[in-house]
Amino acid sequence: MSNIFEEKDLFHVDKEIIIYAFRYTLTRSTYATGTMSEFLIRNWDKFSRFEKDQIKHEIREAINEGNIGMEVDKQSWIRVLGK
């Protein structure tokens, strides 16, 4: 697994863990949704094309199924789709 953080960062987290956290927060109505969506936006260039496509696919699917949390959560995920 590749590491999403630079060597200078305090914590090193495999992208797989980030994807797990994304999937966990995707359908929630919580402040964690905003935290995760902002993290994805800030680190978007560190994900592979496949990972980006998968994230966007899962967001679109959750939106289409109406399984996206509250409107504020939906707007957070729509910002990720804009990347």
Secondary structure by P-SEA (a helix, b strand, c coil): ccccccccccccccaaaaaaaaaaacccccaaaaaaaaaaaaacccccaaaaaaaaaaaaaaaaacccccaaaaaaaaaaaac
